Amino acid sequence: MTTFNVENVLAKPSMKEVFTVFDFETTGLDYMENQVVEVAAIRTDLTQELGRMHMYVKLHEGKKLPDFLIDNTDLREHMLTNGVHELQMMIVLQSFIGNSTLVAHYLPFDAAYLSKFGIRHESFLCTRSIERFLNPTESASLDPTAKRRGVKLEGAHRAMNDIEATIGVLKSQLKEIEERRIPRAHISNMIIDSEERPNKFSPTYAKVKTPKEIELSGKRVKVRDKNSRFHNEKGTITEAYLQGVVKENKGLKIDGYDGDRILVIQMDNGLGSAVLNENLVKYNGGYKA
């Protein structure tokens, strides 16, 4: 049985953007109380595979595999006996990721486990958030998302199967984004907080969006910051997001985040764009965010 496998790493170096798509299987949802038991990752430029890794992780002393994993996957405790220690796995994974763009389906969950070991990646994509952004009325879970996009998903809740499906989903999403002329910057590092699965962890560098931030796109504002070169100039919001950490999720209220609302504004009269804190602008027409 293979418990430690890293193969074909960058066998064919690519000049294109490289993505590392990864997935953890864990003993529970609370990252502070639980651990990773399986990891799979694939490096790809979406035209060719550049490497893959798979590891089982030893259970911490006194820990047992929970019933939900036994009932929904073929993972068993004897498979983890010869696994690596969780810290060792994280070190190998961090090296495998390198400077690629990190990808996961619902990245906040997996990133929370990375954060326990001080791993904070600057560039990432969350395919669940992208799906929520593109199809806000549909379920953004991996299985229905894969079905809508014609991607085959076999053996859900096993790490390698999930990421192979996630790669197919990502290809389809990026194609749609290009066809709809949505700026890539709008989905980079984007986390959409939704009632379907409220966000419990905000990765460093995340741009968190609730329905309110999405609604702000297209609103008109006037800059009131006297220290800005755009003082008294008007413009249109092209993107809005929350920048900060989750302190308590209270049903999508802004006070669930310890941070600020940031506005990306396309200024009138060819003045370019500005990135400003919301408290430095005034909404036209009496609108209140």
Backbone hydrogen bonds, N-H to C=O, Kabsch-Sander energy under -0.5 kcal/mol:
donor,donor_aa,acceptor,acceptor_aa,energy
3,T,1,M,-0.6
5,N,54,H,-2.1
7,E,52,R,-2.9
10,L,50,L,-3.3
11,A,8,N,-1.5
11,A,50,L,-0.8
19,F,44,T,-3.4
20,T,101,T,-2.6
21,V,19,F,-0.6
21,V,42,I,-2.7
22,F,20,T,-0.5
22,F,103,V,-2.4
23,D,40,A,-2.1
25,E,38,E,-2.5
27,T,35,Q,-2.2
31,Y,29,L,-0.9
33,E,30,D,-1.1
34,N,30,D,-1.5
37,V,25,E,-3.3
38,E,25,E,-1.5
39,V,55,M,-2.3
40,A,23,D,-1.7
41,A,53,M,-2.2
42,I,21,V,-2.4
43,R,51,G,-3.0
44,T,19,F,-2.6
45,D,48,Q,-1.7
50,L,43,R,-3.4
51,G,43,R,-1.0
52,R,7,E,-2.2
53,M,41,A,-2.6
54,H,5,N,-2.8
55,M,39,V,-2.3
56,Y,3,T,-2.1
57,V,37,V,-2.4
58,K,84,V,-2.8
63,K,60,H,-2.6
69,L,66,P,-0.8
70,I,66,P,-1.7
71,D,67,D,-3.1
72,N,68,F,-1.4
73,T,69,L,-1.7
79,M,76,R,-1.5
80,L,76,R,-0.5
80,L,77,E,-1.5
81,T,77,E,-0.6
83,G,80,L,-1.8
84,V,56,Y,-2.2
89,M,85,H,-2.3
90,M,86,E,-2.2
91,I,87,L,-2.0
92,V,88,Q,-2.2
93,L,89,M,-2.7
94,Q,90,M,-2.5
95,S,91,I,-1.8
96,F,92,V,-2.3
97,I,93,L,-2.6
98,G,94,Q,-1.9
100,S,97,I,-2.0
101,T,18,V,-2.8
102,L,100,S,-0.5
102,L,123,S,-2.3
103,V,20,T,-2.7
104,A,125,L,-1.5
106,Y,104,A,-0.9
107,L,104,A,-0.6
109,F,106,Y,-1.0
110,D,106,Y,-0.9
111,A,107,L,-3.3
112,A,108,P,-1.5
113,Y,109,F,-0.9
114,L,110,D,-1.7
115,S,111,A,-2.4
116,K,112,A,-0.9
117,F,114,L,-1.8
118,G,115,S,-1.8
119,I,114,L,-1.9
120,R,118,G,-0.7
125,L,102,L,-2.7
127,T,104,A,-1.6
127,T,125,L,-0.6
130,I,126,C,-2.4
131,E,127,T,-2.1
132,R,128,R,-2.2
133,F,129,S,-2.1
134,L,130,I,-2.4
135,N,131,E,-3.1
138,E,135,N,-1.8
145,T,141,S,-2.1
146,A,142,L,-2.9
147,K,143,D,-2.1
148,R,144,P,-2.4
149,R,145,T,-1.6
150,G,147,K,-1.3
151,V,146,A,-3.3
158,R,155,G,-0.8
162,D,158,R,-2.5
163,I,159,A,-2.0
164,E,160,M,-2.0
165,A,161,N,-1.7
166,T,162,D,-2.2
167,I,163,I,-2.2
168,G,164,E,-1.3
169,V,165,A,-2.3
170,L,166,T,-2.8
171,K,167,I,-2.3
172,S,168,G,-1.9
173,Q,169,V,-2.6
174,L,170,L,-2.8
175,K,171,K,-1.8
176,E,172,S,-2.1
177,I,173,Q,-2.7
178,E,174,L,-2.0
179,E,175,K,-2.3
180,R,176,E,-2.4
181,R,178,E,-1.0
182,I,177,I,-2.4
186,H,183,P,-1.7
187,I,184,R,-1.6
188,S,184,R,-1.5
189,N,124,F,-2.9
190,M,187,I,-1.7
191,I,207,K,-2.3
193,D,191,I,-0.6
193,D,209,K,-2.3
194,S,197,R,-0.6
197,R,194,S,-0.5
206,A,203,P,-2.0
207,K,189,N,-3.3
208,V,206,A,-0.6
208,V,242,L,-2.5
209,K,191,I,-3.1
213,E,210,T,-0.5
214,I,210,T,-1.8
215,E,211,P,-2.2
216,L,212,K,-1.4
217,S,213,E,-0.6
217,S,214,I,-0.9
218,G,237,I,-3.1
219,K,216,L,-2.4
221,V,235,G,-2.4
222,K,282,K,-2.7
223,V,233,E,-2.8
224,R,280,L,-2.5
225,D,280,L,-0.9
226,K,224,R,-0.8
228,S,225,D,-1.7
231,H,228,S,-1.7
232,N,223,V,-2.9
233,E,230,F,-2.7
235,G,221,V,-2.2
236,T,266,Q,-2.4
237,I,219,K,-2.9
238,T,264,V,-3.0
239,E,264,V,-1.4
241,Y,262,I,-2.1
242,L,208,V,-3.7
243,Q,260,D,-2.9
244,G,242,L,-0.6
245,V,258,D,-1.1
247,K,256,G,-1.9
248,E,256,G,-1.4
250,K,248,E,-0.7
256,G,253,K,-2.0
257,Y,254,I,-2.0
258,D,245,V,-3.2
259,G,257,Y,-1.4
260,D,243,Q,-1.7
262,I,241,Y,-3.5
262,I,260,D,-0.6
263,L,276,L,-3.1
264,V,239,E,-3.3
265,I,263,L,-0.6
265,I,274,A,-3.3
266,Q,236,T,-3.1
267,M,265,I,-0.8
267,M,272,G,-2.6
268,D,234,K,-2.7
271,L,268,D,-1.2
274,A,265,I,-2.4
276,L,263,L,-2.5
276,L,274,A,-0.6
278,E,261,R,-2.6
280,L,277,N,-2.1
281,V,278,E,-1.7
282,K,222,K,-2.7
284,N,220,R,-2.2
286,G,283,Y,-0.9
287,Y,284,N,-1.1
